[in-house]
Amino acid sequence: MKISWGTGILLAILAFSGFIMYFFVITLVDKKYDHELVTENYYAQELDFQKNIDAEKATLEAHMQVDLSYREGAKEGIRLDFPTVVTGKEVIGVIFCYRPSDSKLDFTLPITTLDGCSLVIPDNLLKAGRWNIRVEYAFEGKNYLSLSDKVNY
């Protein structure tokens, strides 16, 4: 049986369409292609964007940034160094640790007590890879915000 050129073109188009549909279905079903927003309340956080900018500006002007330190591959955790002004005084706040590639690894730590003027995020909570760390804290009635994006632990 001889296939005409019109039938050949039709079969080629159907084969190509099937090939594309196969990859489309694979990306919908396979969990390794599951990409999500950074947070569940993404749009609500966008509405508070100006408050975040003001808090960051106040933090920089008052020199109240939180410094991060860690050694890659050391598995000691991430040390957060607060300004020396807060030593021995009450600091209330929250540390948000976001994993952009997997929202199941996100966690929140409350700031309850500081060891001197530092705090350590334990290694058992952190997996190797990129983290975005957000430190929100209040000290002497003022709110401060420190953001650290692209922390490669």
C-alpha positions in Angstrom: 0.0 0.0 0.0 1.3 3.4 -1.0 0.8 6.4 1.3 0.1 9.7 -0.4 2.0 12.8 0.5 -1.1 14.3 2.2 -1.4 11.3 4.5 2.3 11.5 5.3 2.0 15.1 6.4 -1.1 14.4 8.5 0.7 11.4 10.2 3.7 13.7 10.9 1.5 16.4 12.5 -0.3 13.8 14.6 3.0 12.2 15.8 4.4 15.7 16.7 1.2 16.6 18.5 1.3 13.3 20.5 5.0 14.0 21.4 4.1 17.5 22.7 1.1 16.2 24.6 3.2 13.5 26.3 5.6 16.2 27.7 2.7 18.3 28.7 1.1 15.5 30.7 4.5 14.5 32.3 5.0 18.1 33.6 1.6 18.2 35.1 1.8 14.8 36.9 5.5 14.6 37.9 6.2 16.2 41.3 9.8 17.2 40.5 8.3 19.9 38.1 6.1 21.2 40.9 6.9 25.0 41.3 5.1 27.1 43.8 4.9 30.6 45.0 7.4 31.4 47.8 4.6 31.7 50.4 0.9 30.8 50.6 -0.1 34.4 51.3 1.8 35.9 48.5 -0.7 38.6 47.5 -1.4 39.6 51.1 2.4 40.1 51.6 2.6 42.2 48.5 0.0 44.6 50.0 2.3 45.1 53.0 5.3 45.8 50.7 5.5 49.5 51.7 5.6 48.7 55.4 8.5 46.3 54.7 10.4 49.0 52.8 9.8 51.5 55.7 11.0 48.9 58.3 14.1 48.1 56.3 14.9 51.8 55.9 14.4 52.3 59.7 16.7 49.3 60.3 19.5 50.7 58.1 19.2 54.2 59.5 19.4 53.0 63.1 22.2 50.5 62.3 20.0 47.6 63.7 20.7 45.1 60.9 21.1 41.4 61.9 24.2 39.9 60.5 24.3 36.2 59.3 27.4 34.0 59.5 27.9 30.4 58.6 30.6 28.2 57.1 29.6 26.3 54.0 29.7 22.6 54.5 30.4 22.9 58.3 26.9 21.9 59.3 26.9 24.2 62.4 23.8 26.1 61.6 23.4 29.8 60.8 24.3 32.3 63.4 22.3 35.5 63.6 24.2 38.4 65.3 22.0 41.2 66.5 23.4 44.7 67.3 25.2 45.0 70.6 22.6 47.5 71.8 20.1 44.6 72.4 22.4 42.7 74.8 20.6 41.9 78.0 17.4 43.6 76.9 14.0 42.2 75.7 13.8 41.5 72.0 10.6 40.0 70.6 10.3 38.8 67.0 10.2 36.0 64.4 12.6 34.4 62.0 11.1 33.2 58.7 13.2 30.7 56.7 11.9 30.2 53.2 13.2 27.5 50.8 12.3 28.8 47.3 12.6 25.3 45.8 10.4 23.5 48.3 7.7 25.1 50.5 7.5 22.0 52.7 10.9 22.9 54.2 9.8 26.4 55.2 9.7 27.1 58.9 9.3 29.9 61.4 11.3 30.4 64.7 10.2 32.8 67.4 12.8 35.0 69.0 12.4 34.5 72.7 15.8 34.7 74.3 19.2 35.8 72.9 22.5 34.3 74.0 24.3 37.6 74.5 23.3 39.3 71.2 23.2 36.3 68.9 21.0 33.4 68.1 21.7 30.2 66.1 19.3 28.5 63.6 20.1 24.8 64.2 21.6 22.6 61.5 18.9 19.9 61.8 16.3 22.4 60.5 18.3 23.4 57.5 19.0 21.3 54.4 21.8 22.1 52.0 20.7 24.7 49.3 19.4 28.2 49.0 17.4 29.9 51.8 15.8 33.3 52.1 15.9 34.4 55.7 13.7 37.2 57.1 14.2 38.5 60.6 11.4 40.7 62.0 11.9 42.0 65.6 10.8 44.7 67.9 13.2 46.5 70.3 12.2 49.4 72.6 8.9 49.9 70.8 10.3 50.1 67.3 10.0 47.4 64.6 13.0 46.3 62.6 13.4 44.1 59.5 16.5 42.3 58.1 16.3 40.4 54.9 18.9 37.9 53.6 18.2 36.5 50.2 20.2 33.8 48.5 21.8 32.3 51.6 23.5 29.1 50.3 23.8 26.8 53.2 
